[in-house]
Every structure is written in C-alpha cells, then in structure tokens.
Amino acid sequence: MLLIVFYLSEAFTKIAYYFHAGFHNYSALIKGGFILLSLYIALVNFNKKRKSILLFLMIMSIIFLIGQYTFNTNGLNSNFFKNLIYSSRYIFVFFLILYFIDYPFKFKSKMHLKVYEKIVLINSFFIIIGFFFNLIIFRTYSSRFGFNGLFMVPSITTFFYALALTYFSYQYIKYNKNKLELLIVIIASLLVGTKALLLFLLLTLIHLFFVKKIYKLKLFYLFASISIIVIVSNINLIINFLKNKYDTLFRVYENYDLITMLTSYRNLRLKENFIPVITENWSFLNYLFGGTDFVKYRVEFELFDVFLFWGIIGSFLYLYFYFKKIISFKKIVKFGKIQIVFLLIIAMLSGTYFNNAPVALYLLVVLSSLRTPN
C-alpha cells in the first residue's frame, strides 16, 4: 500500500505542476505525514532497535542545527527552512527503517515485489507513450531529449530505473523469468535520457554479459558483427541523430569541454562554489558539522555534497549508519553487491542520491529481493 501511495504522490505532483495548480508538492506532503506516522509508531512500539535509530536521528538533527547556526555569524540563515527540507530528505530512509523495523522486509508474502513490478511497468509505459507521441508532460527535460513518465525530476527517474534494472536483471539470472519486463525496463532506461542512467545501463549489460556467459554464444558474435557493420555504414546518420537529440549537451561540449558536458557543469560548480565556500565561509565547527546554503552551493558530486551538508563528523556518522542499517553488503548476494557498487558510482558522479527521499522506499524493496539466504 505504501508503494502505491508514494508513487501516486509523485504522479499527482507532476500532473499538478504541469497544469500550474496552486499547490503541487503532494510528494513532500505525503512524506512529511509519513515521518510523523513513523515517529508515532516508533514511540508507541518502542524497542531496542528503534531506540538506536531514534538516537541516531536526534544526533543528526543536533549536527544539522550546529552546522546551520555556525555557517553565518548572525545565527540561522535565511535559507534555514530550505536546508531543513534537505536534512529531512537525507534522513528519510531511516524513518522508513523506523517503520519497517524488521528490515529487510521479512514478509511471508512477496506482494510488495509484485506491486513494485507493476509500478515499474506502468511508469515505463508512460515513458514509451511519451516518446512515441512526444508528450510534454512525460518529458525529462524541457530543452533536451528524455522522458521520465510520472516522476517530477530526472534524479528520481535515474535511480528508480537503476534499481529496476538491478531487480529485473537478478530475476532473470536467479529465476530465468521477467525477460520481457527486463527488456521493457532497458528500453525505458534508454529513453529517460540521463547520462548517469545510460552509464548504469552499460555497466549492467556488461555485468549480465559475463554472468550469463553470453560470450560463449555464437549468435552473439553474429549479432555483434551485424551491429558493427550497420553502425559503421550509418555513422554520419547516427552522429546527426545524437546531435539533434542531445543538442544542449553538444553545445556545452563546443563552448566548454568534454568533462563539463559529461558532468553537466558540476566540475565548474566544484571549483566556483564548493572550494570558496569552505575556505572563505567555514569556521572550525563547520568543518566538523557542515553548514551551508545548500541550494546555492551544492555541487551534485555526492561525497562533496554530503561533506558540505554534514561536515567531517556528520558525514562519518551518516555514512556509517547508512551502510550498517540500509545497504549492508554482507546481507546482499554477489550480483547485488556489484550492482550496488555501480549504483554508488553513478551517485558519486551525478549526485542527489542520499537526499533522494522518493527513491528510498524503492531501494529497500530492491534490497529485499537481493538478500542472501538466511
């Protein structure tokens, strides 16, 4: 039920925004309500597991306040409430753990996986329909190629489909099923149009290539040979197609360089925003506990953003708990471990992963499918 509610909140947010409604952020409203519900359930059903998470959340809240207060000499800055929203996004996944205290999803039924599959396929349907009919409401960007279905921002779609590729790939490897669904997800991933997702798709296909030992199939070499011939024969057509579809990126390449194009200006923000703010605006306490105008100074290289927001102590504590309570590699099958490493690679390059609250529930669902046998 929670999966359906969260997805619908994203859908209503995008639809309301598209039609210029007076209020559109239903996603934040639902997640804010869930945080309150999670806290209420934790206090009513208090136990040792919940105690450790609540203590962690209290400490992170104190670190956040110290960082914000010391960033400006005049106390809490004018962007405190915007930063507070980002703080809640960073720790939202822990409220999910607070709610599902027996994580990772120790359900007798696999209903949550069936619901998740349907959500992925429904959104993929909207992406494909959006592509064929060029529907603006389903577009990822306003100025370049890409379709994201009923998700509001590209970063949500990127990690949503990275997780979907991981889930359906594992279903294919482990149970030899969901082949059609995997193909649909691959097609949808190509149509999303984000560079990070294309990189993740490439890494996943290479992973599948070796796991399924496709290199042993004679048919693969025939298909590869035909593909190379077709590509070489139509190279100019392909280049013109890519220039047309990714015109904005091509102009960035012409005006700047390849690194700036691939990182979408993040390398410039690192130089122009991140370094000056920590060298000129930070006190000793900020180095320990972070503190910034996050909207203005974030880089969207994930580790730099975590450090900027939480500082040395806050970052260490946050990442320690994250990889202890959320992504525990020792509880994940080998295929899952490698896929999660791929996920973290694109997170480091594209940012907006740890503070991506809408993706948190889908992450837990996929991790539940990758659990090692007890």
Secondary structure, 3 states (H helix, E strand, C coil): CHHHHHHHHHHHHHHHHHCCCCCCCHHHHHHHHHHHHHHHHHHHCCCHHHHHHHHHHHHHHHHHHHHHHHHCCCCCCCCHHHHHHHHHHHHHHHHHHHHCCCCCCCCCCCHHHHHHHHHHHHHHHHHHHHHHHCCHHHECCCCCCCECCCCCCHHHHHHHHHHHHHHHHHHHHHHCCCHHHHHHHHHHHHHHCCHHHHHHHHHHHHHHHHHCCHHHCHHHHHHHHHHHHHHHHCHHHHHHHHHHHCHHHHHHHHHCCHHHHHHCCHHHHHHHHHHHHHHHCCCHHHHHHCCCCHHHHCCCCHHHHHHHHHHHHHHHHHHHHHHHHHCCHHHECHHHHHHHHHHHHHHHHHCCCCCCHHHHHHHHHHHHHCECCC
